[in-house]
Amino acid sequence: MNCDEYAELAPAQIWARELDARRYHCSVSTMYRILRGKGQSGERRRQATHPARTVPELVATVPSQVFTWEIAKAAGPDRGI
């Protein structure tokens, strides 16, 4: 079930393709049980990974040095300041 041909297919699709090739190894539920035992029962397709976004932080050392439209997102000494 981990070969390149079947790596991105669901166990039911693998079972059907093997049956079309006149090969019967086990039932679909047994395939799921084998994958679950190996910790591979989740999504089998390759998933895109995105890098974590960094939130820009505005820091002012003196008054009127930084202006922003979204005041709620600006970090202050206490909450809401």
SULWO-V328445 format. One record per residue. N is the residue number from 1. PHI is phi in degrees with one decimal (999 if undefined). PSI is psi in radians with two decimals (999 if undefined). D_LAST is the distance of its C-alpha to the last C-alpha in whole Angstrom. Layout:
n=<N,N>
phi=<PHI,PHI>
psi=<PSI,PSI>
d_last=<D_LAST,D_LAST>
//
This chain:
n=<1,2,3,4,5,6,7,8,9,10,11,12,13,14,15,16,17,18,19,20,21,22,23,24,25,26,27,28,29,30,31,32,33,34,35,36,37,38,39,40,41,42,43,44,45,46,47,48,49,50,51,52,53,54,55,56,57,58,59,60,61,62,63,64,65,66,67,68,69,70,71,72,73,74,75,76,77,78,79,80,81>
phi=<999,-104.5,-69.4,-57.8,-67.0,-110.1,-60.0,-107.1,-102.1,-74.4,-55.9,-65.6,-70.7,-63.3,-59.2,-66.2,-66.1,-66.2,-66.8,-63.2,-85.9,62.7,-122.4,-119.1,-100.8,-166.0,-81.1,-63.7,-64.5,-68.3,-61.9,-62.2,-64.2,-64.7,-63.4,-64.0,-65.4,-91.6,75.6,-116.9,-85.0,-82.7,-64.9,-93.3,-77.3,-69.3,-109.2,-72.9,-114.6,-115.3,-67.8,-66.7,-83.9,-99.9,-85.5,-65.8,-119.1,-98.6,-123.5,-112.3,-99.8,-135.3,-60.5,63.5,-90.5,-127.4,-122.3,-143.0,-80.9,-101.5,-69.0,-63.3,-89.7,-74.1,-77.6,-130.9,-66.5,-131.6,-65.5,83.9,-108.6>
psi=<-0.19,0.10,2.86,-0.61,-0.61,0.05,-0.56,0.23,2.67,2.67,-0.60,-0.63,-0.67,-0.79,-0.75,-0.72,-0.70,-0.65,-0.67,-0.54,0.18,0.63,2.15,2.02,-0.82,3.12,2.94,-0.71,-0.59,-0.64,-0.77,-0.71,-0.70,-0.80,-0.70,-0.66,-0.53,0.01,0.46,0.46,-0.01,-2.70,2.22,-0.29,2.70,2.36,2.49,2.41,2.38,2.47,2.64,2.39,2.46,2.37,2.16,2.43,2.24,2.20,2.19,2.36,-0.35,2.78,2.57,0.44,-0.57,2.29,2.44,2.65,-0.55,1.58,-0.55,-0.43,-0.23,2.32,2.37,-3.13,-0.59,2.93,2.26,0.08,999>
d_last=<57,55,58,56,58,56,53,51,53,53,55,57,58,59,61,63,63,65,67,68,69,71,69,68,66,65,63,59,58,59,58,54,55,56,53,51,53,52,48,48,48,45,45,47,46,45,41,39,36,33,31,27,25,22,19,18,15,14,13,13,15,15,14,15,16,14,14,14,15,13,9,9,10,9,8,5,7,6,6,4,0>
//
